[in-house]
Amino acid sequence: MGLTSLLHHPLTAGLDLDDPRTTARRRAIVRDKSFLAAIYREWYASLANAIPDGREPVLEVGSGAGFLAECVPHVITSDVLVVPGVATVLDAGRLPFRRGSLRGIVMTNVFHHLPDAAQFLREAGRVVRDGGVLAMLEPWNTAWSRVVYRRLHHEPFDPDAREWQLGAGGALSRANSALPWIVFERDRARLRSEFPMWRLEPIRTTMPFRYLASGGVSMRALSPGWTFGLWTAAERALQPWMDRLGLFAQIVLTRVGSASARG
């Protein structure tokens, strides 16, 4: 039995990743693990700061096990699966909203599961108004993260993948944790050329150790909740090296008008 098997959280042991019960149980895990819940609250606060003011609603894609709706008012929660507590079931490649009707789309660890990233970016560009945002927290490709994602994580991590599409698989089991880095860093020239409606803001890499210490949604906690502040202080001290150490990145794109795009 390997180390990851020994550390696997008992609530989801034996369940298929694409089984809606897995998502429901992961929601209970997030609530139960105070360390992990604190990470989610930090992520949500950061995403909330990226959303512009306005009356238009905000869509969360892949609400799943999270609780963003408790931190950002008037969020439309959604998922690709029927999950208790989620308002809408939708396909991220065919968003059921009018042109320019949203002031933002947010997601947490979802983009790297999208079967066709280009199609999603087109759809998001259609439904988000000028000045609105697409904001996400996603896995990132750094020297440290390559070790972690390849050796300690169950999802594929392939920074050499040539396409922005994922292969066959289930809604949650199909993934490439390197996809956000591919689209928003390696292939940035293609992003600018094909999607001029999106202006990519500076990317912020973050959190080299805390998510590991929490055990995430699939593993047992490796550190008690009271150590969260100590880990946070340690990561702040490592900020100058975050571009080599970060496991995640906050990625924000702003929807610009046609005149701004041409400029």
GIRABEL-V899154 format. One record per backbone hydrogen bond with DSSP energy under -0.5 kcal/mol. CO is the residue of the C=O (numbers start at 1). NH is the residue of the N-H. E is the energy in kcal/mol with one decimal. If there is no record, write none. Layout:
co & nh & e
CO & NH & E
CO & NH & E
This chain:
co & nh & e
2 & 6 & -1.8
3 & 7 & -1.8
4 & 8 & -0.7
5 & 8 & -0.6
7 & 220 & -3.2
9 & 12 & -1.1
9 & 13 & -0.7
12 & 15 & -1.9
16 & 19 & -1.6
18 & 20 & -0.5
19 & 22 & -2.0
19 & 23 & -0.9
20 & 24 & -2.1
21 & 25 & -2.4
22 & 26 & -2.2
23 & 27 & -1.7
24 & 28 & -1.3
25 & 29 & -1.9
26 & 30 & -2.5
27 & 31 & -1.8
28 & 32 & -2.3
29 & 33 & -2.3
32 & 34 & -0.9
33 & 37 & -2.7
34 & 38 & -2.0
35 & 39 & -1.4
36 & 40 & -2.3
37 & 41 & -2.3
38 & 42 & -1.9
39 & 43 & -2.6
40 & 44 & -2.9
41 & 45 & -2.2
42 & 46 & -1.9
43 & 47 & -2.4
44 & 48 & -2.8
45 & 49 & -1.8
46 & 50 & -0.7
47 & 50 & -0.8
47 & 51 & -0.7
48 & 51 & -0.9
57 & 103 & -2.2
57 & 104 & -0.7
58 & 76 & -3.1
59 & 61 & -0.6
59 & 106 & -2.6
60 & 78 & -0.7
63 & 66 & -2.6
67 & 70 & -1.7
68 & 71 & -2.1
68 & 72 & -2.2
72 & 75 & -0.7
74 & 58 & -1.1
75 & 77 & -0.8
76 & 60 & -2.7
77 & 88 & -1.5
78 & 63 & -3.9
79 & 90 & -1.8
81 & 83 & -0.9
83 & 86 & -1.8
88 & 79 & -1.9
88 & 90 & -0.5
90 & 92 & -0.6
91 & 94 & -2.2
94 & 91 & -0.5
95 & 97 & -1.7
98 & 101 & -1.7
101 & 57 & -0.6
102 & 129 & -3.0
103 & 133 & -1.4
104 & 59 & -2.4
105 & 135 & -2.7
106 & 61 & -2.2
107 & 137 & -1.6
110 & 113 & -2.6
111 & 114 & -1.6
112 & 176 & -1.9
115 & 166 & -2.1
116 & 120 & -1.8
117 & 121 & -2.3
118 & 122 & -2.0
119 & 123 & -2.3
120 & 124 & -3.2
121 & 125 & -2.0
122 & 126 & -1.3
123 & 127 & -2.0
124 & 128 & -1.9
126 & 100 & -2.1
127 & 102 & -2.6
129 & 132 & -2.3
132 & 255 & -3.1
133 & 105 & -2.0
134 & 253 & -2.6
135 & 107 & -1.4
136 & 251 & -2.7
137 & 109 & -3.2
138 & 249 & -2.4
140 & 142 & -0.8
142 & 146 & -2.1
143 & 147 & -0.8
144 & 147 & -0.5
144 & 148 & -1.9
145 & 149 & -3.3
146 & 150 & -1.4
147 & 151 & -1.7
148 & 152 & -2.8
148 & 153 & -0.6
156 & 177 & -3.0
158 & 161 & -1.5
164 & 117 & -1.6
170 & 174 & -1.8
176 & 179 & -2.5
178 & 182 & -2.3
179 & 183 & -2.6
180 & 184 & -2.7
181 & 185 & -1.8
181 & 186 & -2.2
182 & 187 & -2.9
185 & 188 & -1.3
187 & 191 & -2.1
188 & 192 & -2.4
189 & 193 & -2.0
190 & 194 & -2.9
191 & 195 & -1.9
195 & 198 & -2.0
197 & 199 & -0.5
197 & 256 & -2.8
198 & 200 & -0.6
199 & 201 & -0.5
199 & 254 & -2.7
203 & 205 & -0.6
204 & 250 & -2.8
206 & 247 & -1.1
206 & 248 & -2.2
209 & 213 & -2.6
210 & 214 & -2.1
211 & 215 & -1.0
211 & 216 & -0.7
212 & 215 & -0.8
213 & 222 & -2.1
213 & 223 & -1.1
215 & 218 & -0.6
215 & 219 & -1.8
218 & 9 & -2.8
224 & 227 & -1.8
225 & 228 & -1.8
227 & 231 & -2.3
228 & 232 & -2.3
229 & 233 & -2.2
230 & 234 & -2.0
231 & 235 & -2.2
232 & 236 & -2.1
233 & 237 & -1.8
234 & 238 & -0.9
236 & 239 & -1.4
238 & 241 & -2.0
239 & 242 & -1.9
241 & 244 & -1.8
241 & 245 & -1.1
242 & 246 & -2.8
244 & 144 & -2.0
247 & 140 & -2.2
248 & 206 & -2.7
249 & 138 & -2.3
249 & 251 & -0.6
250 & 204 & -1.7
251 & 136 & -2.4
252 & 201 & -2.8
253 & 134 & -2.5
254 & 199 & -2.6
254 & 256 & -0.5
255 & 131 & -3.7
257 & 261 & -2.5
258 & 262 & -2.1
259 & 263 & -1.6
